[in-house]
């Protein structure tokens, strides 16, 4: 096994904010993040304090919950450490079908790796995975994409009859059974598909199955899993939920100001903040649907078609705290109200969330948790590694379409003599045209413009000769097209990073040591993306 490291600029579709964050441009970013603690490792040495009684309560809730997930002795030991004063490295993800995409495993592996580093630095830390079980966008969690032979297969559960409910509590139902059969057909009978069959039953929920899967596959590392949707967790975080209600106008104004500052710096706000936006959702008591709670006047809120006064919203929080949940900007603040979080592990979108959430953190908790980018990698199987080596390709060369890569392979496969002739002709044409067009531009502006157009057409025809020659090679050697398609399908499926498309279990089923490998490799310093050769 070996790994190549590529800068974030080698990746497609990278936002300027994430590029600057990974590159360590703190001079520009200091206005949006609390400090450089995420970069200099100070977060390891100065963990936040929480009240002993609160710590005891949260540990007891986590202990009960993780036993329900089937956690082992290593998790019990980490819970003991948490009870004794350990801090936490936290990450999280939506409770997607069959464990979600590969990046879910990478998030957990990063939290485990960095918790170990922080513990060795002098203060005990434990890894915690937050289940985003209160989200209500069913289309984001009801599917899993896997490689099935030479094809991509997406397994989907049907929409529930009553949409809009928090997804974590939704039972999987009988529709999960044929999906498990298809999963076994594609991935075979092995310990992973057997585990999935044990956990993903008709009576299981999205959250119970997802939490059980993470607990089992990361059992030797003692990963602690938290599903904070239950009433007891909401009650423990009620102070933050209350502050977001009582200080809604102040926080809203700060978010509007932060959005303007981000845009002025050349970035964009990850979460749009509208005139009536708040940080909260309210579960409808009748339909159980999760509805955005909006502040529409000085003392008037709305959720769906119902209106509430501020006092009525607070009364709901006091009587049924589980009905009120945070949006993406408040969620990390709620998380760090509950947990002694030293650092949060996130992907590009979450790093961007924290640029906005900082103003919420400061107004509610008086501090802001550092965010660290998760480990990012493309897993390269031996057969694909041989293709890359055969054609002299690096991973970023594959970040394109199958047609473009096939053309590139065709061009590379041309005889050396042909390459030299085309190169010599192209260079000579370019040089001669440059001389002629420069002279004509000096004679007359209009004449120069016409010359530039004519020269562009000639250069286009020269490039057409190159394409014709490359296409001829593709026709002569059909394997080039097959190789290009295989590389793009496996390493850049549908124009996206592999880690965001394929379910992690697709790789885990055929690589039993994958979890150990990810935990070992999950260092995020000075690198945007890894090519990890299996």
ABEGO torsion letter per residue (X at the ends): XBBBBBBAAABBGBBAAAAAAAAGBAAAAAAABABAAAAAGAAAABBBBBBAAAAAAAAAAAAAAAAAAGBBAAAAAAAAAAAAGBBBBBBBBBBBBGGEBAAAAAAAAAAAAAAAAAAAAGBBBBBBBBBBAABABAAAAABBBBBBEABBBBBBBBBBABBGBBAAABBAEAAAAAAAAAAAAAAEBBAAAAAAAAABBAABBAAAAAAAAAAAAAAAAGBBBBBAABAAAAAAAAAAAAAAAAAAAAAAAAAAAAAAAAAAAGBBBABBBBAABBABBBBBAAAGBBBBBBBABAABBBBEABBBBAAAAAAAAAABAAABBBBAAAAAAAAAAABBBABBBBBAAAAAAAAAAAAAAAAAAGBBBBBBBBBBBBBBBAAAAAAAAAAGBBAAAABBBAAAAAAAAAAAABBAAAAAAAAAAAAAAAAAAAAAAAAAAAABAAAAAAAAAAAAAAAAAAAAAAAAAAAAAAAABAAAAAAAAAAAAAABBGGBBAAAABBAAAAAAABAAAAAAAAAABBABGBABBBBBX
